[in-house]
Amino acid sequence: MSSRRKPDWLKMRPPSGERFTDIKETLRGHDLHTVCEEASCPNMGECWSGRDGPGTATFMLMGDRCSRGCNFCDVQTGGMEPLDPDEPANVAESVAEIGLDYVVLTSVDRDDLDDQGAGHFAQTIREIKARDPSILVEVLIPDFQGEEDLVRKIIDANPDVIAHNVETVERRQFPVRDRRAGYEQSLKVLDQVNRESDIYTKTSVMLGVGEYDHEVYQTLGDLREVGVDVVTLGQYLQPSRSHLDVAEYVHPQKFETWRRVAEEEFDFLYCASGPMVRSSYKAGELFVDAVLREGKSIEEAREDARRAASD
């Protein structure tokens, strides 16, 4: 692991609780994966256990092995297997069993497939919506190598939020990301969604990978220029010795400064920013839920999300 000692503010609550166990058993019963587990998310205990609601799990589609090898990610690379044609229906059934009203779907990259898995992704969205149209579906999609027809398949399935992560500032794209990814390619995906739909868009930026402040500022500006609505900023944590080293543990006060810059200067609808924030993060989901389902104002939704994150 990195030789840098983790500061006190990065202490994690271990996963526990009856709700956590119930969700895990449901997922195993349908042979499903979550990015929560595969990517070693530090918020798994909080999200799965829930506080006042049913809890949140981010389903990872198309297997647990990725065709790319990003240096920050704990998901295994290579050894790709055929898609499970029953997975879309199994995910929808699990959503019903768990009782979720807000679902997050993501996937590994599947560059080995003709459509890179876009059709499988879209079918899962449709299966969930067919069972209960009131469920809000957020998708965190790959870049599909920037192929517009494939991104359009996701748009046409009509999820409520389309997220795609730029991950880091332009200068640090490599070594952070696989060389098949790229800053401009990611911006292009987000721009297309905003040009061709009124679906909310979302992205995530990791801090602590060797970026400079002016580069974070520039990234926020670039994201807002292509119309991104929601941004999350979190601390990179090294999953193992073979992954990218942590360059810096960013202080929570600095994360708060970036939140203010994002919302007050760049006018993002919402910014979740903190050391333990990840792209699929409960506070961000609560914000979207409040706006879309409850019809609250942006300020009311922001306040509710911040309160939930600090409870």
Secondary structure, 3 states (H helix, E strand, C coil): CCCCCCCHHHCCCCCCCHHHHHHHHHHHHCCCEEHHHHCCCCCHHHHHHCCCCCCCCEEEECCCEECCCCCCCCCEECCCCCCCCCHHHHHHHHHHHHCCCEEEEEECCCCCCCCCCHHHHHHHHHHHHHHCCCCEEEEECCCHHHCHHHHHHHHHCCCCEEECCCECCHHHHHHHCCCCCCHHHHHHHHHHHHHHCCCEEEEEEEECCCCCHHHHHHHHHHHHHCCCCEEEEEECCCCCCCCCCCCCCCCHHHHHHHHHHHHHHCCCCEEEECCCCCCCCHHHHHHHHHHHCCCCCHHHHHHHHHHHHHC
